[in-house]
């Protein structure tokens, strides 16, 4: 009976992780380019244990012990592309990530393409991170020039002048990317960016792929499963207490 208590405790721990992922998805569901955290459940084997018995014979039959566990991952499914009409809004319509640099020099990767310019005409994203061009340098627009035009390959031009090309990269294993915050990712040292072979769309942004309605439904599912596990644990505890009082 104690095994059942431990198994339900493990189940509740796994449900806690799922609930935390749901809360994060809900909080970030309105962030452009956000990628939702998904939760997968599995049964982990923890060896064999003796069956309930008053004897401790060496040949006593044993049973396999499995405990519930959960694994968090990132859902990189494409979000909806929404037309905005803003010349500095850019959506990636295939796989890939924009390369941006924080004020501390850290390079991050994001799908959020709502860009603007600083006072010095440097292209930045919604968080003020510099949008990098090919070669790793920030992109600086020309003053007093015609409207910005962004081609499908990310090339930026003002009139007949080509300013540069937005750096968009891809990775051969996106699950190795490390979530940082609000749809940003960091790449570990063993994950090298690859050339971008997709296309971008000017005047549009990609919304996040987390649905608030879906997350609310999942939250209800977690709540019910958690309550069921609590009830099972309470029942096991009552049976053990009854056995101790009756058997001494």
C-alpha positions in Angstrom: 0.0 0.0 0.0 2.9 2.3 0.6 3.9 2.0 -3.0 0.6 3.4 -4.0 1.2 6.5 -1.8 4.6 7.0 -3.4 3.2 6.6 -6.9 0.5 9.1 -6.3 3.0 11.6 -4.7 5.1 11.2 -7.9 2.0 11.8 -10.0 1.1 15.0 -8.1 4.7 16.2 -8.5 4.4 15.6 -12.3 1.1 17.5 -12.3 2.7 20.4 -10.5 5.2 20.7 -13.3 2.5 20.6 -15.9 0.5 23.3 -14.0 3.6 25.6 -13.9 4.0 25.2 -17.7 0.4 26.1 -18.2 0.7 29.2 -16.1 3.7 30.3 -18.1 1.9 29.6 -21.4 -1.1 31.7 -20.2 1.1 34.6 -19.1 3.0 34.6 -22.4 0.1 33.8 -24.8 0.0 37.3 -26.1 3.7 37.6 -26.8 4.6 37.7 -30.5 6.4 34.6 -31.7 6.1 32.9 -28.3 6.6 29.1 -28.3 4.4 27.2 -25.8 5.9 24.7 -23.3 4.3 21.3 -23.6 4.3 18.5 -21.1 4.7 14.8 -21.8 4.1 12.1 -19.2 5.8 8.7 -18.9 6.2 5.8 -16.5 9.7 5.4 -15.1 10.8 2.0 -13.9 12.3 1.9 -10.4 13.2 -1.8 -10.2 11.4 -4.7 -8.6 10.0 -4.8 -5.1 8.7 -7.7 -3.0 5.0 -8.3 -3.1 3.1 -7.7 0.2 3.9 -10.7 2.4 4.6 -11.6 6.0 7.6 -13.7 4.9 10.9 -12.5 3.6 12.0 -15.6 1.6 14.7 -15.1 -1.0 12.5 -16.5 -3.7 9.5 -14.4 -2.8 7.8 -13.1 -6.0 8.4 -9.5 -6.9 6.6 -6.9 -8.9 7.9 -4.1 -11.1 7.6 -0.6 -9.6 6.7 2.3 -12.0 6.4 5.9 -11.0 4.8 8.7 -13.1 7.1 11.4 -14.4 6.8 14.4 -16.7 9.1 16.0 -19.3 8.9 19.6 -20.5 9.5 20.5 -24.1 8.9 23.3 -26.5 6.3 23.3 -29.2 7.8 25.0 -32.3 4.6 24.8 -34.4 4.0 27.9 -36.5 1.8 30.6 -35.0 -0.7 32.7 -37.0 0.8 35.4 -39.3 -1.1 38.6 -38.8 -0.8 41.5 -41.3 -0.1 44.8 -39.6 0.9 47.1 -42.4 3.9 48.4 -40.4 7.1 48.5 -42.6 9.3 47.4 -39.7 7.1 44.4 -38.7 8.6 41.2 -40.0 7.2 37.6 -39.7 9.2 34.4 -40.4 6.8 32.2 -42.5 9.0 29.1 -42.2 11.4 27.6 -39.7 14.1 30.0 -38.3 14.8 32.6 -35.7 15.9 36.3 -35.8 19.3 36.9 -34.2 19.3 39.7 -31.6 21.8 41.0 -29.1 21.1 42.2 -25.6 22.8 45.1 -23.9 25.1 42.7 -22.1 26.3 41.4 -25.4 24.4 38.1 -25.2 23.1 36.7 -28.5 19.5 35.4 -28.3 17.1 34.0 -30.9 13.4 34.9 -31.3 10.5 34.7 -33.6 9.1 38.0 -32.5 9.5 40.4 -35.4 7.9 43.7 -34.1 10.9 46.0 -34.8 11.5 49.7 -34.5 14.4 52.1 -34.4 16.4 53.8 -31.6 17.3 57.5 -31.7 20.4 56.5 -33.7 18.3 54.6 -36.3 19.6 51.2 -35.1 17.0 48.5 -35.6 15.8 47.0 -32.4 13.1 44.5 -31.3 10.2 45.0 -28.9 12.5 44.6 -25.9 15.2 47.0 -27.2 17.6 44.3 -28.3 19.6 45.1 -31.4 18.5 43.2 -34.5 21.6 41.7 -36.0 22.4 41.6 -39.7 24.4 39.0 -41.5 28.0 39.1 -40.2 26.8 39.9 -36.6 26.6 43.7 -36.8 23.6 45.7 -35.8 21.5 47.2 -38.6 21.4 51.0 -38.9 18.9 52.7 -41.2 19.7 55.8 -43.1 18.2 59.1 -42.0 15.9 61.1 -44.3 15.5 58.3 -46.8 12.5 56.6 -48.4 10.5 54.0 -46.6 12.1 50.7 -45.7 11.6 47.7 -48.0 12.3 44.2 -46.7 12.6 41.4 -49.2 11.6 37.8 -48.6 15.3 36.8 -47.9 15.5 39.5 -45.2 17.4 42.1 -47.3 16.7 45.7 -46.3 16.7 48.6 -48.7 15.8 52.3 -48.6 15.1 53.4 -52.1 17.9 52.1 -54.3 20.3 51.7 -51.3 20.7 48.3 -49.8 21.2 48.7 -46.0 21.9 45.1 -45.1 20.2 41.8 -44.5 18.5 40.7 -41.3 20.2 37.6 -39.8 17.8 34.7 -39.7 19.2 31.4 -38.7 18.0 27.8 -38.1 19.1 24.9 -35.9 19.2 21.2 -36.7 17.7 20.4 -33.3 15.5 23.1 -31.9 14.7 21.1 -28.7 18.3 21.8 -27.6 17.6 25.6 -27.5 17.3 27.0 -24.0 14.2 29.1 -23.2 15.1 32.4 -21.6 12.1 34.6 -21.4 9.1 35.8 -23.4 9.9 33.8 -26.5 13.7 34.2 -26.5 16.1 31.3 -26.7 19.8 30.9 -26.1 21.8 28.3 -27.9 24.3 26.0 -26.1 27.8 26.0 -27.3 27.4 22.7 -29.1 24.4 23.9 -31.2 25.6 25.9 -34.2 23.3 28.1 -36.2 22.7 27.0 -39.7 21.9 29.1 -42.9 18.3 30.3 -43.3 16.6 28.8 -46.3 13.0 30.1 -45.7 11.5 33.5 -46.2 10.1 36.4 -44.3 7.1 38.7 -44.8 7.2 42.4 -44.3 4.3 44.2 -42.7 3.2 41.2 -40.6 4.0 39.6 -37.3 3.7 36.0 -36.1 1.5 35.5 -33.0 2.4 33.1 -30.3 1.3 29.5 -30.7 -0.2 29.2 -27.1 -4.0 29.4 -27.0 -5.4 30.8 -23.8 -8.5 28.6 -24.2 -6.5 25.5 -24.6 -4.4 26.3 -21.6 -7.5 26.9 -19.4 -8.9 23.5 -20.5 -5.6 21.9 -19.5 -5.6 23.7 -16.2 -9.0 22.2 -15.4 -7.7 18.8 -16.4 -4.7 19.2 -14.0 -7.0 20.3 -11.2 -9.2 17.2 -11.5 -6.3 14.8 -11.8 -4.6 16.4 -8.8 -7.8 16.0 -6.7 -8.1 12.4 -7.8 -4.5 11.7 -6.7 -5.1 13.4 -3.4 -8.2 11.2 -2.8 -6.3 8.0 -3.6 -3.5 9.0 -1.2 -6.1 9.7 1.5 -7.7 6.3 0.9 -4.3 4.5 1.2 -3.5 6.4 4.4 -6.8 5.4 5.9 -6.3 1.7 5.0 -2.8 1.7 6.5 -4.1 3.3 9.7 -6.9 0.7 9.8 -4.4 -2.1 9.3 -2.2 -0.9 12.1 -5.1 -0.5 14.6 -6.5 -4.0 13.7 -3.2 -5.9 13.5 -1.2 -4.1 16.0 
